[in-house]
Amino acid sequence: MGFVTLLILMLLMREMMNLYVEYANLGRKRPTLVVKSAFLLSLMYHNLGLKDMSAHSFPGDHAAVLFT
């Protein structure tokens, strides 16, 4: 029961942090989407399924989990 409560609490904190980032206008695009000369590995190695592009840069998923 404690584990489920912790998961729900972390989910709520993550959503609150997302709301704060939107409110404070901290979100921005990833550099790979903005910089024209960016070197994208996903274009070189199609069959590996690499992810070097994302819509949002801050906060990243790993950082959001660490913050919560």
PDB file with SEQRES, HELIX, SHEET and CRYST1 records, atoms N, CA, C and O in Angstrom:
SEQRES   1 A   68  MET GLY PHE VAL THR LEU LEU ILE LEU MET LEU LEU MET          
SEQRES   2 A   68  ARG GLU MET MET ASN LEU TYR VAL GLU TYR ALA ASN LEU          
SEQRES   3 A   68  GLY ARG LYS ARG PRO THR LEU VAL VAL LYS SER ALA PHE          
SEQRES   4 A   68  LEU LEU SER LEU MET TYR HIS ASN LEU GLY LEU LYS ASP          
SEQRES   5 A   68  MET SER ALA HIS SER PHE PRO GLY ASP HIS ALA ALA VAL          
SEQRES   6 A   68  LEU PHE THR                                                  
HELIX    1 AA1 GLY A    2  TYR A   23  1                                  22    
HELIX    2 AA2 PRO A   31  VAL A   34  1                                   4    
HELIX    3 AA3 LEU A   41  MET A   44  1                                   4    
HELIX    4 AA4 HIS A   46  LEU A   48  5                                   3    
HELIX    5 AA5 ASP A   61  PHE A   67  1                                   7    
CRYST1    1.000    1.000    1.000  90.00  90.00  90.00 P 1           1          
ATOM      1  N   MET A   1       0.818  -1.191   0.000  1.00  0.00           N  
ATOM      2  CA  MET A   1       0.000   0.000   0.000  1.00  0.00           C  
ATOM      3  C   MET A   1       0.868   1.264   0.000  1.00  0.00           C  
ATOM      4  O   MET A   1       0.539   2.254  -0.652  1.00  0.00           O  
ATOM      5  N   GLY A   2       1.966   1.214   0.730  1.00  0.00           N  
ATOM      6  CA  GLY A   2       2.873   2.354   0.777  1.00  0.00           C  
ATOM      7  C   GLY A   2       3.516   2.638  -0.576  1.00  0.00           C  
ATOM      8  O   GLY A   2       3.720   3.796  -0.942  1.00  0.00           O  
ATOM      9  N   PHE A   3       3.838   1.567  -1.324  1.00  0.00           N  
ATOM     10  CA  PHE A   3       4.446   1.734  -2.640  1.00  0.00           C  
ATOM     11  C   PHE A   3       3.482   2.405  -3.612  1.00  0.00           C  
ATOM     12  O   PHE A   3       3.878   3.292  -4.368  1.00  0.00           O  
ATOM     13  N   VAL A   4       2.230   1.990  -3.595  1.00  0.00           N  
ATOM     14  CA  VAL A   4       1.215   2.584  -4.469  1.00  0.00           C  
ATOM     15  C   VAL A   4       1.000   4.052  -4.103  1.00  0.00           C  
ATOM     16  O   VAL A   4       0.848   4.900  -4.983  1.00  0.00           O  
ATOM     17  N   THR A   5       0.986   4.348  -2.807  1.00  0.00           N  
ATOM     18  CA  THR A   5       0.849   5.731  -2.360  1.00  0.00           C  
ATOM     19  C   THR A   5       2.023   6.577  -2.842  1.00  0.00           C  
ATOM     20  O   THR A   5       1.837   7.714  -3.276  1.00  0.00           O  
ATOM     21  N   LEU A   6       3.232   6.021  -2.766  1.00  0.00           N  
ATOM     22  CA  LEU A   6       4.416   6.725  -3.240  1.00  0.00           C  
ATOM     23  C   LEU A   6       4.344   6.982  -4.744  1.00  0.00           C  
ATOM     24  O   LEU A   6       4.708   8.068  -5.196  1.00  0.00           O  
ATOM     25  N   LEU A   7       3.889   6.020  -5.514  1.00  0.00           N  
ATOM     26  CA  LEU A   7       3.744   6.197  -6.954  1.00  0.00           C  
ATOM     27  C   LEU A   7       2.744   7.296  -7.288  1.00  0.00           C  
ATOM     28  O   LEU A   7       2.988   8.115  -8.174  1.00  0.00           O  
ATOM     29  N   ILE A   8       1.647   7.313  -6.597  1.00  0.00           N  
ATOM     30  CA  ILE A   8       0.630   8.350  -6.830  1.00  0.00           C  
ATOM     31  C   ILE A   8       1.176   9.722  -6.453  1.00  0.00           C  
ATOM     32  O   ILE A   8       0.947  10.698  -7.167  1.00  0.00           O  
ATOM     33  N   LEU A   9       1.897   9.803  -5.339  1.00  0.00           N  
ATOM     34  CA  LEU A   9       2.496  11.060  -4.917  1.00  0.00           C  
ATOM     35  C   LEU A   9       3.516  11.565  -5.941  1.00  0.00           C  
ATOM     36  O   LEU A   9       3.544  12.756  -6.251  1.00  0.00           O  
ATOM     37  N   MET A  10       4.346  10.672  -6.463  1.00  0.00           N  
ATOM     38  CA  MET A  10       5.323  11.055  -7.474  1.00  0.00           C  
ATOM     39  C   MET A  10       4.639  11.526  -8.751  1.00  0.00           C  
ATOM     40  O   MET A  10       5.102  12.473  -9.386  1.00  0.00           O  
ATOM     41  N   LEU A  11       3.564  10.890  -9.128  1.00  0.00           N  
ATOM     42  CA  LEU A  11       2.828  11.307 -10.326  1.00  0.00           C  
ATOM     43  C   LEU A  11       2.255  12.710 -10.137  1.00  0.00           C  
ATOM     44  O   LEU A  11       2.334  13.543 -11.040  1.00  0.00           O  
ATOM     45  N   LEU A  12       1.687  12.965  -8.981  1.00  0.00           N  
ATOM     46  CA  LEU A  12       1.143  14.286  -8.705  1.00  0.00           C  
ATOM     47  C   LEU A  12       2.235  15.359  -8.702  1.00  0.00           C  
ATOM     48  O   LEU A  12       2.031  16.455  -9.225  1.00  0.00           O  
ATOM     49  N   MET A  13       3.383  15.048  -8.121  1.00  0.00           N  
ATOM     50  CA  MET A  13       4.481  16.007  -8.090  1.00  0.00           C  
ATOM     51  C   MET A  13       5.017  16.271  -9.490  1.00  0.00           C  
ATOM     52  O   MET A  13       5.374  17.403  -9.817  1.00  0.00           O  
ATOM     53  N   ARG A  14       5.075  15.240 -10.310  1.00  0.00           N  
ATOM     54  CA  ARG A  14       5.547  15.403 -11.700  1.00  0.00           C  
ATOM     55  C   ARG A  14       4.594  16.309 -12.478  1.00  0.00           C  
ATOM     56  O   ARG A  14       5.035  17.175 -13.233  1.00  0.00           O  
ATOM     57  N   GLU A  15       3.312  16.114 -12.297  1.00  0.00           N  
ATOM     58  CA  GLU A  15       2.336  16.953 -12.992  1.00  0.00           C  
ATOM     59  C   GLU A  15       2.390  18.396 -12.493  1.00  0.00           C  
ATOM     60  O   GLU A  15       2.236  19.331 -13.279  1.00  0.00           O  
ATOM     61  N   MET A  16       2.606  18.580 -11.198  1.00  0.00           N  
ATOM     62  CA  MET A  16       2.734  19.933 -10.658  1.00  0.00           C  
ATOM     63  C   MET A  16       3.976  20.622 -11.220  1.00  0.00           C  
ATOM     64  O   MET A  16       3.948  21.817 -11.514  1.00  0.00           O  
ATOM     65  N   MET A  17       5.061  19.871 -11.369  1.00  0.00           N  
ATOM     66  CA  MET A  17       6.271  20.438 -11.937  1.00  0.00           C  
ATOM     67  C   MET A  17       6.059  20.809 -13.405  1.00  0.00           C  
ATOM     68  O   MET A  17       6.550  21.845 -13.854  1.00  0.00           O  
ATOM     69  N   ASN A  18       5.340  19.985 -14.153  1.00  0.00           N  
ATOM     70  CA  ASN A  18       5.034  20.315 -15.547  1.00  0.00           C  
ATOM     71  C   ASN A  18       4.204  21.584 -15.637  1.00  0.00           C  
ATOM     72  O   ASN A  18       4.430  22.414 -16.518  1.00  0.00           O  
ATOM     73  N   LEU A  19       3.248  21.740 -14.735  1.00  0.00           N  
ATOM     74  CA  LEU A  19       2.443  22.961 -14.715  1.00  0.00           C  
ATOM     75  C   LEU A  19       3.304  24.182 -14.403  1.00  0.00           C  
ATOM     76  O   LEU A  19       3.128  25.240 -15.007  1.00  0.00           O  
ATOM     77  N   TYR A  20       4.226  24.038 -13.470  1.00  0.00           N  
ATOM     78  CA  TYR A  20       5.123  25.150 -13.128  1.00  0.00           C  
ATOM     79  C   TYR A  20       6.006  25.527 -14.310  1.00  0.00           C  
ATOM     80  O   TYR A  20       6.202  26.711 -14.582  1.00  0.00           O  
ATOM     81  N   VAL A  21       6.538  24.536 -15.013  1.00  0.00           N  
ATOM     82  CA  VAL A  21       7.394  24.809 -16.170  1.00  0.00           C  
ATOM     83  C   VAL A  21       6.608  25.552 -17.239  1.00  0.00           C  
ATOM     84  O   VAL A  21       7.133  26.481 -17.853  1.00  0.00           O  
ATOM     85  N   GLU A  22       5.372  25.163 -17.470  1.00  0.00           N  
ATOM     86  CA  GLU A  22       4.538  25.870 -18.438  1.00  0.00           C  
ATOM     87  C   GLU A  22       4.219  27.281 -17.953  1.00  0.00           C  
ATOM     88  O   GLU A  22       4.273  28.228 -18.739  1.00  0.00           O  
ATOM     89  N   TYR A  23       3.891  27.435 -16.686  1.00  0.00           N  
ATOM     90  CA  TYR A  23       3.540  28.740 -16.127  1.00  0.00           C  
ATOM     91  C   TYR A  23       4.727  29.702 -16.158  1.00  0.00           C  
ATOM     92  O   TYR A  23       4.562  30.874 -16.496  1.00  0.00           O  
ATOM     93  N   ALA A  24       5.919  29.220 -15.810  1.00  0.00           N  
ATOM     94  CA  ALA A  24       7.114  30.054 -15.757  1.00  0.00           C  
ATOM     95  C   ALA A  24       7.793  30.188 -17.117  1.00  0.00           C  
ATOM     96  O   ALA A  24       8.817  30.863 -17.232  1.00  0.00           O  
ATOM     97  N   ASN A  25       7.238  29.556 -18.142  1.00  0.00           N  
ATOM     98  CA  ASN A  25       7.766  29.612 -19.504  1.00  0.00           C  
ATOM     99  C   ASN A  25       9.226  29.143 -19.548  1.00  0.00           C  
ATOM    100  O   ASN A  25      10.078  29.793 -20.154  1.00  0.00           O  
ATOM    101  N   LEU A  26       9.498  28.017 -18.903  1.00  0.00           N  
ATOM    102  CA  LEU A  26      10.844  27.463 -18.878  1.00  0.00           C  
ATOM    103  C   LEU A  26      11.076  26.435 -19.973  1.00  0.00           C  
ATOM    104  O   LEU A  26      12.220  26.087 -20.266  1.00  0.00           O  
ATOM    105  N   GLY A  27      10.006  25.951 -20.577  1.00  0.00           N  
ATOM    106  CA  GLY A  27      10.140  24.940 -21.611  1.00  0.00           C  
ATOM    107  C   GLY A  27      10.751  25.512 -22.876  1.00  0.00           C  
ATOM    108  O   GLY A  27      10.505  26.664 -23.234  1.00  0.00           O  
ATOM    109  N   ARG A  28      11.540  24.705 -23.539  1.00  0.00           N  
ATOM    110  CA  ARG A  28      12.142  25.111 -24.802  1.00  0.00           C  
ATOM    111  C   ARG A  28      12.363  23.879 -25.665  1.00  0.00           C  
ATOM    112  O   ARG A  28      12.325  22.746 -25.183  1.00  0.00           O  
ATOM    113  N   LYS A  29      12.592  24.121 -26.939  1.00  0.00           N  
ATOM    114  CA  LYS A  29      12.837  23.015 -27.855  1.00  0.00           C  
ATOM    115  C   LYS A  29      14.248  22.482 -27.669  1.00  0.00           C  
ATOM    116  O   LYS A  29      15.144  23.192 -27.213  1.00  0.00           O  
ATOM    117  N   ARG A  30      14.426  21.229 -28.025  1.00  0.00           N  
ATOM    118  CA  ARG A  30      15.750  20.632 -27.973  1.00  0.00           C  
ATOM    119  C   ARG A  30      16.653  21.276 -29.010  1.00  0.00           C  
ATOM    120  O   ARG A  30      16.191  21.677 -30.079  1.00  0.00           O  
ATOM    121  N   PRO A  31      17.937  21.378 -28.700  1.00  0.00           N  
ATOM    122  CA  PRO A  31      18.874  21.968 -29.667  1.00  0.00           C  
ATOM    123  C   PRO A  31      18.901  21.224 -31.004  1.00  0.00           C  
ATOM    124  O   PRO A  31      19.142  21.844 -32.040  1.00  0.00           O  
ATOM    125  N   THR A  32      18.663  19.920 -31.006  1.00  0.00           N  
ATOM    126  CA  THR A  32      18.678  19.181 -32.264  1.00  0.00           C  
ATOM    127  C   THR A  32      17.552  19.602 -33.196  1.00  0.00           C  
ATOM    128  O   THR A  32      17.636  19.377 -34.403  1.00  0.00           O  
ATOM    129  N   LEU A  33      16.505  20.205 -32.660  1.00  0.00           N  
ATOM    130  CA  LEU A  33      15.422  20.698 -33.503  1.00  0.00           C  
ATOM    131  C   LEU A  33      15.656  22.131 -33.963  1.00  0.00           C  
ATOM    132  O   LEU A  33      15.071  22.563 -34.956  1.00  0.00           O  
ATOM    133  N   VAL A  34      16.495  22.865 -33.261  1.00  0.00           N  
ATOM    134  CA  VAL A  34      16.716  24.286 -33.555  1.00  0.00           C  
ATOM    135  C   VAL A  34      17.967  24.502 -34.404  1.00  0.00           C  
ATOM    136  O   VAL A  34      17.940  25.269 -35.367  1.00  0.00           O  
ATOM    137  N   VAL A  35      19.057  23.831 -34.052  1.00  0.00           N  
ATOM    138  CA  VAL A  35      20.332  24.016 -34.743  1.00  0.00           C  
ATOM    139  C   VAL A  35      20.299  23.259 -36.068  1.00  0.00           C  
ATOM    140  O   VAL A  35      20.088  22.047 -36.103  1.00  0.00           O  
ATOM    141  N   LYS A  36      20.508  23.988 -37.142  1.00  0.00           N  
ATOM    142  CA  LYS A  36      20.422  23.373 -38.480  1.00  0.00           C  
ATOM    143  C   LYS A  36      21.571  22.419 -38.760  1.00  0.00           C  
ATOM    144  O   LYS A  36      21.395  21.447 -39.495  1.00  0.00           O  
ATOM    145  N   SER A  37      22.735  22.672 -38.196  1.00  0.00           N  
ATOM    146  CA  SER A  37      23.897  21.825 -38.476  1.00  0.00           C  
ATOM    147  C   SER A  37      24.050  20.703 -37.453  1.00  0.00           C  
ATOM    148  O   SER A  37      25.135  20.136 -37.326  1.00  0.00           O  
ATOM    149  N   ALA A  38      23.000  20.377 -36.733  1.00  0.00           N  
ATOM    150  CA  ALA A  38      23.075  19.314 -35.723  1.00  0.00           C  
ATOM    151  C   ALA A  38      23.325  17.968 -36.400  1.00  0.00           C  
ATOM    152  O   ALA A  38      22.786  17.691 -37.471  1.00  0.00           O  
ATOM    153  N   PHE A  39      24.130  17.156 -35.776  1.00  0.00           N  
ATOM    154  CA  PHE A  39      24.491  15.834 -36.286  1.00  0.00           C  
ATOM    155  C   PHE A  39      23.539  14.820 -35.668  1.00  0.00           C  
ATOM    156  O   PHE A  39      23.653  14.522 -34.479  1.00  0.00           O  
ATOM    157  N   LEU A  40      22.611  14.287 -36.439  1.00  0.00           N  
ATOM    158  CA  LEU A  40      21.585  13.374 -35.938  1.00  0.00           C  
ATOM    159  C   LEU A  40      21.963  11.928 -36.245  1.00  0.00           C  
ATOM    160  O   LEU A  40      22.044  11.529 -37.406  1.00  0.00           O  
ATOM    161  N   LEU A  41      22.190  11.161 -35.201  1.00  0.00           N  
ATOM    162  CA  LEU A  41      22.538   9.755 -35.385  1.00  0.00           C  
ATOM    163  C   LEU A  41      21.376   8.950 -35.955  1.00  0.00           C  
ATOM    164  O   LEU A  41      21.588   7.952 -36.643  1.00  0.00           O  
ATOM    165  N   SER A  42      20.164   9.377 -35.673  1.00  0.00           N  
ATOM    166  CA  SER A  42      19.004   8.634 -36.188  1.00  0.00           C  
ATOM    167  C   SER A  42      18.921   8.691 -37.708  1.00  0.00           C  
ATOM    168  O   SER A  42      18.357   7.792 -38.332  1.00  0.00           O  
ATOM    169  N   LEU A  43      19.474   9.734 -38.304  1.00  0.00           N  
ATOM    170  CA  LEU A  43      19.490   9.815 -39.765  1.00  0.00           C  
ATOM    171  C   LEU A  43      20.576   8.932 -40.363  1.00  0.00           C  
ATOM    172  O   LEU A  43      20.445   8.460 -41.493  1.00  0.00           O  
ATOM    173  N   MET A  44      21.644   8.709 -39.610  1.00  0.00           N  
ATOM    174  CA  MET A  44      22.728   7.856 -40.110  1.00  0.00           C  
ATOM    175  C   MET A  44      22.415   6.373 -39.936  1.00  0.00           C  
ATOM    176  O   MET A  44      22.719   5.560 -40.809  1.00  0.00           O  
ATOM    177  N   TYR A  45      21.807   6.029 -38.807  1.00  0.00           N  
ATOM    178  CA  TYR A  45      21.546   4.629 -38.468  1.00  0.00           C  
ATOM    179  C   TYR A  45      20.043   4.425 -38.317  1.00  0.00           C  
ATOM    180  O   TYR A  45      19.518   4.411 -37.204  1.00  0.00           O  
ATOM    181  N   HIS A  46      19.363   4.268 -39.435  1.00  0.00           N  
ATOM    182  CA  HIS A  46      17.902   4.139 -39.436  1.00  0.00           C  
ATOM    183  C   HIS A  46      17.423   2.887 -38.700  1.00  0.00           C  
ATOM    184  O   HIS A  46      16.400   2.921 -38.015  1.00  0.00           O  
ATOM    185  N   ASN A  47      18.143   1.807 -38.839  1.00  0.00           N  
ATOM    186  CA  ASN A  47      17.677   0.523 -38.309  1.00  0.00           C  
ATOM    187  C   ASN A  47      17.883   0.363 -36.805  1.00  0.00           C  
ATOM    188  O   ASN A  47      17.389  -0.613 -36.239  1.00  0.00           O  
ATOM    189  N   LEU A  48      18.571   1.251 -36.147  1.00  0.00           N  
ATOM    190  CA  LEU A  48      18.797   1.117 -34.708  1.00  0.00           C  
ATOM    191  C   LEU A  48      17.686   1.720 -33.860  1.00  0.00           C  
ATOM    192  O   LEU A  48      17.595   1.415 -32.671  1.00  0.00           O  
ATOM    193  N   GLY A  49      16.850   2.557 -34.430  1.00  0.00           N  
ATOM    194  CA  GLY A  49      15.759   3.166 -33.675  1.00  0.00           C  
ATOM    195  C   GLY A  49      16.236   4.154 -32.618  1.00  0.00           C  
ATOM    196  O   GLY A  49      15.692   4.195 -31.515  1.00  0.00           O  
ATOM    197  N   LEU A  50      17.232   4.936 -32.944  1.00  0.00           N  
ATOM    198  CA  LEU A  50      17.776   5.919 -32.006  1.00  0.00           C  
ATOM    199  C   LEU A  50      16.836   7.104 -31.861  1.00  0.00           C  
ATOM    200  O   LEU A  50      16.136   7.476 -32.802  1.00  0.00           O  
ATOM    201  N   LYS A  51      16.828   7.688 -30.681  1.00  0.00           N  
ATOM    202  CA  LYS A  51      16.002   8.868 -30.417  1.00  0.00           C  
ATOM    203  C   LYS A  51      16.920  10.031 -30.068  1.00  0.00           C  
ATOM    204  O   LYS A  51      17.419  10.121 -28.946  1.00  0.00           O  
ATOM    205  N   ASP A  52      17.141  10.914 -31.024  1.00  0.00           N  
ATOM    206  CA  ASP A  52      17.948  12.085 -30.741  1.00  0.00           C  
ATOM    207  C   ASP A  52      17.148  13.372 -30.912  1.00  0.00           C  
ATOM    208  O   ASP A  52      17.717  14.463 -30.922  1.00  0.00           O  
ATOM    209  N   MET A  53      15.846  13.248 -31.044  1.00  0.00           N  
ATOM    210  CA  MET A  53      14.974  14.409 -31.134  1.00  0.00           C  
ATOM    211  C   MET A  53      13.795  14.229 -30.182  1.00  0.00           C  
ATOM    212  O   MET A  53      13.284  13.125 -29.993  1.00  0.00           O  
ATOM    213  N   SER A  54      13.385  15.329 -29.598  1.00  0.00           N  
ATOM    214  CA  SER A  54      12.218  15.331 -28.739  1.00  0.00           C  
ATOM    215  C   SER A  54      11.615  16.728 -28.788  1.00  0.00           C  
ATOM    216  O   SER A  54      12.298  17.697 -29.118  1.00  0.00           O  
ATOM    217  N   ALA A  55      10.349  16.822 -28.461  1.00  0.00           N  
ATOM    218  CA  ALA A  55       9.674  18.109 -28.552  1.00  0.00           C  
ATOM    219  C   ALA A  55      10.120  19.070 -27.446  1.00  0.00           C  
ATOM    220  O   ALA A  55      10.161  20.282 -27.659  1.00  0.00           O  
ATOM    221  N   HIS A  56      10.449  18.539 -26.276  1.00  0.00           N  
ATOM    222  CA  HIS A  56      10.776  19.406 -25.142  1.00  0.00           C  
ATOM    223  C   HIS A  56      12.159  19.085 -24.608  1.00  0.00           C  
ATOM    224  O   HIS A  56      12.611  17.941 -24.658  1.00  0.00           O  
ATOM    225  N   SER A  57      12.819  20.104 -24.100  1.00  0.00           N  
ATOM    226  CA  SER A  57      14.171  19.930 -23.579  1.00  0.00           C  
ATOM    227  C   SER A  57      14.227  20.000 -22.063  1.00  0.00           C  
ATOM    228  O   SER A  57      15.007  19.279 -21.441  1.00  0.00           O  
ATOM    229  N   PHE A  58      13.407  20.861 -21.455  1.00  0.00           N  
ATOM    230  CA  PHE A  58      13.471  21.033 -20.010  1.00  0.00           C  
ATOM    231  C   PHE A  58      12.104  20.897 -19.411  1.00  0.00           C  
ATOM    232  O   PHE A  58      11.172  21.459 -19.986  1.00  0.00           O  
ATOM    233  N   PRO A  59      11.891  20.231 -18.352  1.00  0.00           N  
ATOM    234  CA  PRO A  59      12.829  19.299 -17.735  1.00  0.00           C  
ATOM    235  C   PRO A  59      12.772  17.963 -18.440  1.00  0.00           C  
ATOM    236  O   PRO A  59      11.712  17.545 -18.907  1.00  0.00           O  
ATOM    237  N   GLY A  60      13.882  17.305 -18.518  1.00  0.00           N  
ATOM    238  CA  GLY A  60      13.930  15.977 -19.100  1.00  0.00           C  
ATOM    239  C   GLY A  60      13.263  14.969 -18.170  1.00  0.00           C  
ATOM    240  O   GLY A  60      13.041  15.251 -16.993  1.00  0.00           O  
ATOM    241  N   ASP A  61      12.951  13.807 -18.701  1.00  0.00           N  
ATOM    242  CA  ASP A  61      12.273  12.791 -17.891  1.00  0.00           C  
ATOM    243  C   ASP A  61      13.114  12.349 -16.694  1.00  0.00           C  
ATOM    244  O   ASP A  61      12.593  12.194 -15.589  1.00  0.00           O  
ATOM    245  N   HIS A  62      14.407  12.147 -16.912  1.00  0.00           N  
ATOM    246  CA  HIS A  62      15.262  11.702 -15.820  1.00  0.00           C  
ATOM    247  C   HIS A  62      15.386  12.793 -14.752  1.00  0.00           C  
ATOM    248  O   HIS A  62      15.362  12.499 -13.557  1.00  0.00           O  
ATOM    249  N   ALA A  63      15.517  14.037 -15.177  1.00  0.00           N  
ATOM    250  CA  ALA A  63      15.615  15.129 -14.218  1.00  0.00           C  
ATOM    251  C   ALA A  63      14.322  15.286 -13.433  1.00  0.00           C  
ATOM    252  O   ALA A  63      14.359  15.577 -12.237  1.00  0.00           O  
ATOM    253  N   ALA A  64      13.187  15.098 -14.081  1.00  0.00           N  
ATOM    254  CA  ALA A  64      11.902  15.227 -13.394  1.00  0.00           C  
ATOM    255  C   ALA A  64      11.768  14.163 -12.309  1.00  0.00           C  
ATOM    256  O   ALA A  64      11.258  14.445 -11.225  1.00  0.00           O  
ATOM    257  N   VAL A  65      12.215  12.966 -12.588  1.00  0.00           N  
ATOM    258  CA  VAL A  65      12.150  11.898 -11.574  1.00  0.00           C  
ATOM    259  C   VAL A  65      13.083  12.223 -10.414  1.00  0.00           C  
ATOM    260  O   VAL A  65      12.731  11.998  -9.256  1.00  0.00           O  
ATOM    261  N   LEU A  66      14.260  12.746 -10.711  1.00  0.00           N  
ATOM    262  CA  LEU A  66      15.189  13.117  -9.636  1.00  0.00           C  
ATOM    263  C   LEU A  66      14.632  14.241  -8.777  1.00  0.00           C  
ATOM    264  O   LEU A  66      14.789  14.219  -7.557  1.00  0.00           O  
ATOM    265  N   PHE A  67      13.979  15.231  -9.399  1.00  0.00           N  
ATOM    266  CA  PHE A  67      13.399  16.324  -8.636  1.00  0.00           C  
ATOM    267  C   PHE A  67      12.311  15.831  -7.689  1.00  0.00           C  
ATOM    268  O   PHE A  67      12.220  16.296  -6.552  1.00  0.00           O  
ATOM    269  N   THR A  68      11.492  14.899  -8.146  1.00  0.00           N  
ATOM    270  CA  THR A  68      10.402  14.415  -7.302  1.00  0.00           C  
ATOM    271  C   THR A  68      10.941  13.492  -6.252  1.00  0.00           C  
ATOM    272  O   THR A  68      10.180  12.973  -5.435  1.00  0.00           O  
TER     273      THR A  68                                                      
END                                                                             
